[in-house]
Amino acid sequence: MVELNNKKILVTFLMHLGDLILITPFINALRKAAPNAHIAVLVDEKLKDVVLFNPNLNQVITIDKKGGDNTIFALIKCAKNLSAQNFDVVINLHPNERCSFICAFTKTKFRTGVSHALFAWRWSKRLKLERTLHAADMYLDVLKQLGVKELRNNGLEIFPSNEHFAAAEEFWHSKGVKNDDKLVGFNIGSAVMTKRWAGERFAKCADILAGYGYKIVFFGGNMDKDMVQEAAGFMHSNAIIATGCFTIGVLSAAMQHCSLIITNDSGPMHVAISQKVPIVALYGPSNPKLYGPYTKNAIIVKANPPCLGCAGGMKHKCDDMSCMTNLSVEQVVAASEKILNKRSKI
């Protein structure tokens, strides 16, 4: 077993939004295993809201991985700065080249976790990711390999600040949303085109739920603006467009106002889960057993009849996208009604 308590620990992880949220159970379990440790995390500057106010962390360190720090010289400087902080243990959670490079050249007493093969020789104890597990459990398994036996955690977690909540309330007020209004959120974007359900179908679902008395809001980032405008253009009812309006922290706070969020497999899906909001998740080419909602408060909707091609794996090339086109409006509405009817009885 690797001694973690009373140590100065650095966790490094420079992947995407959804992936970063999926390591928050690891952070929670690490704190329980090492209550007196100093725990720091290295993340992408653009995603720092995911961990910035996490009470299980003592320190958040960032780099602008696709901006000013996207050079070999910047990575060397980062490793040098980290070395000066005298971490006892460095734990790397993903074997990509950038993170492995930084870890390899950060001076530490013990370097562990996973590594790109090029830098494996620098690791004190190199581990492997158990990719048959759900991604959140896969990261927790790193702790198990280090000898931690108690892996209980609170699920996905993002902690919005008071400023985030204030900004969210200001936005809702500007859109005429009152505290007792019932909202259903839609996240229709995804970085992977084959994970996207048609905007026109989202619009049909939105109109049906608006007919039940729910206000409709579209979330998403700046890259989703065009597809959201297109989807909203198909609607016969009105929708609130929040696309591109929020930082991650404000998005987390804003989502708490929703009774339900209907979403493709994407980073904002995990944001919603971190705020304990029920979701209906639409799944095509990605495998929900590995990358699905890390919560019991979700319904996963898949094509019926099922896709016989890429569904079930992480294949992002699809001849006819039948895993998404065979997913019907009726399926999504039925799943949504099931959750909303249950909430109305609470």
N, C-alpha and C positions, 0 to 999 in steps of 0.2 A: 504493500500500500504506500502511495506517495503522501507524505505529510503536507497538508494544506493549511491547517489552522495555524494562526499566529504568523503566517507568511505574507509577503507582499507579492500578489499574484497579478499577472497581466493576461487577459484573454483577448486574442486577436481575431477579428472577423470583419472582412471587407466585401461581403456579398450584397445582394439586392434587398429591397425593402421587406418582402415577405420572408426571405431567408433570415434576416436579422431578427424579425419578430419571433421566429421559430426557435431562436436560442434563448429567449427569455425564461422558459422553464429551467434550462441549464443554469442560468444565473441565479434563479431562486434556490435551486437545489445546492449549488455551490456555496451560497451564503449559509444555508443550514448546515452543510458539512464543515464549514470553516467560519464560525460566527465571529471569531476575533481576527480574521485576516483583513488585510487591505486589498480590496478587489478593484482593479481598473480594467477598462475595456477600450480597445482601439477599434473605431468604426469610421465609416465614410462620413465626412462633414455634412453632406446633404441629408443624412438619415439620423442625425444625432438625437432628434426628438424622441426616437424609439426608446432610448436608454437614459436620456439626460437627467430625468427626475426619478429614476429607478432607485428605491430606497435600499436595495441590496448591493448597490455599487458605491464605492468611495470616490471614484474618479472616472471621468470620461475623456478620452484622448481622441482627437480626430485628425484625419488627413483628407484633402480634397483629391480623391483618387483619380478622377477624370478631368481635373482642372489643373491648378497650380502645382500639385504634387504628382503629376503624371509623367515623371521622368526618373531615370535610374538614380540621378544625383539627389532628387528629393527623397527617394526611398532610403538611400544611404544616410541622408541627414536625419530622417525619421528614426532609423535604427540607432543612430548615434545619440539622439535625444532620449530615446527609451533606455538605452544603456546607462545613461547618467542618472536614471531614477532607481537603479539597483534593485530590480525585481528579483525575488528569490525563485519564482516559478513563472514560466511563460507557457500558456496553453493555446495552441493554434487550432481552430475548429474547422478550417476548410483548406484543402490542399491546392488552392490556386497559386500561381507563380508569385503574384505581388505580395500576398500575405506570407507565403513561405520564405520569400527573400528577406522581408523585414525581420521575421523571427530568427532566421538563420544568422543574421548579423547584429542582433540585439544581445548584448552581453547579459548573461543570467546564470544562476547556479544550476538551474534545471529546466530544460526545454523539452516540452512534451506535446501531445496532441497529434494532429495529422500533418503531413508535409508532402509537397511535390517531390517527386523522385530525385530531382537535381540537388535538393538540399537535405536529403534524408540523413546524410552523414553527420550533420550538425545536431541531430536530435539526441537527447539523453535517453528518452523512451518514446519511440515512434509508435503511434496507434493507428488503427484502421477504422474508417466509418462503416458501420453495419447498415448497408444500404437496403436491406430487406425490411427495415423498420420505418415507421413514419418519421419524417425528417426531425421533428421535435424530439422524439424518442431516440433517434440516431445520435443527436448531440448529447442527450442525457447519458447515453451508453458510453461516451468518452469518460464521464465521471466514474461509471461502473468499472471501466478498464483500469482506472487509477485507484480502485479499491474502495470507492464510496458505495455503501450498501443502501442507504436511505435516499431514494430518488423522488420522494413525494414533492409536489410543487403546486403552484396555483394556476397552471395553464399559461396561456399567452397573456402578457402584461405590457401595457404602455400606460404611463402615469402622466396625464396632462397637468400642466401647471395652472395656477390661478389665472395667469395672463391668458393661457389658452382657453380656459372656460369663459373668460370675459369676452374674448374675441369671437368665440362661437355664439354667445348670447347676443352680442351686437349684430352679428350677421343675421341670426334668426329674426331679431327685432326689425331689422331693415327690410326683411322680406314679409313682414306682417305675420310671422308665426308666433302664436301665443303658447303659453306653458301647457295648456290643456289640449292643444291641437295634436292630432295623431299623424305621424309621418311614416312613410315608407321610402327608404332610400334605394337607389339603383346605382350599381357600379358596373358599367357596360364595357369598360376598356380592359385590355390585357396587352402586355408587351408582345405576346405571341399571337399572331393573327388567327391561328387555327383554334384558339381557345375562346374566340369571340362568338357569341350568339348574335343573330341579326338584330339591328337596331329597331326595325319595324316590329319585331316580335316583343321586344322590351316595351315598345310604345303601347302595344295591345294590352299587355299585362298592366301597365301603368294606368291606362284608361279604365280597366275593370276595377282596379283597387281604388282609384279616385272615385268611382261610382259608389263605393262602399263608405265614402266619407273620409278617406285618407288623403292627406296632402302628399304630393310626389316631389321628391328631390333627387337630382342627379349629382353624384359625386364624381371623383376622378381627377386626374392631373391635367396639366396644360396640353399634353399630347392627345388627350381624349376629347378636346373641345369640339372638333369637327364632327366626330361620330355622335356626340351627345346632341349637338344642334340638329343633326340629321334625324336622330331618333325622336327628339322633341317635336320636330316638324311633322311627324306622322301622327302625333297625339291629337285628340279632339278635346281634351281637358288641358288645364294649365299645369305647368311644372315649375319648380324652383330650380334654377341652374346654379349649382355650387361648384361646378367643374373648374379646376384651376384656381379656386379662391382661397384654399387653405394650405398652411404648412401641415406637416404630419401631426404635430401636437394639437393644433386647432381642429383638424379633421377628427382626431380621436375624441375630443370633447364634443364636437358637433354631432357625431354619430350616436352619442348617448341619448339624443332626443328622439331617435327612431324606434318604432315598434318592431321593425323588420328591415333587413337589407337584403336585396336580391342581387346576386353578383356572379360574374365569371370567376374562374380561378385566377387570382391576382393578388398583389400586395395589399390593396385596400380591403380585400376579404379578411385577411389576417388582422388588419387594424380593427375592423368591426368585432371580430372575435375577442380581441384584447379588451374591448369595452363591454363584453358580456351581452352584446346585442344579438338576438336570434338572426340566423341567416338561412336563405335558400341559395344553395351553391350549384351552379351549372357546370357540369363536367363533361368534357369530350376527350381530347387526346392525352391528358395527364391522369395519373392514377391517384384517386382520392385516398387509397390506403397508404400512400407514401407522402402525398402533398395536400391532402384534403383538410377540411375544417378540424382543428384540434379542439373540439368541443362536442358536448352531447346536445347542445342547443342549436342544432342545424339539421336541415334536410338536404341531402344530395340528390340532384335530379340528373339522370343520364338518359341518353337516347333510347327510344322504344319504337321499333325493334333496335337491339343493341348494334353498335358498329362492329363489323367483323375485321376491321383493319387495324388502325393504330390505337384504338381505345384500350386502356389498361396499362399502357407504357408511357414513355415520355417522348414518343415520336412526334415531331412537329411538322412533318411533311405528310400531306393527306391528299389523295387523288380527288375525292368528292366532298370532303368534310361532312360525311353522313353522320359522324358522331355528334355534330352540332345541329345539322339541318333536320335530323330526325327527332330532335328534342322539341316538344310541342309547347305552345302557349298554354294549353289545357293542363299539362303536367305541372308547369311552373305556378299557375294560378291555384291549382289544387294544393300544392305544397304550401303556398303562401297562406291560403285560407286555413289550413290545419294549424299553422303557428299562430296566426292572428286570432283565431277562435279560441285557442288555448289561453292566450294572453288576456283576452277579454273576460275570461272566467276567473282570473286570479284576483 
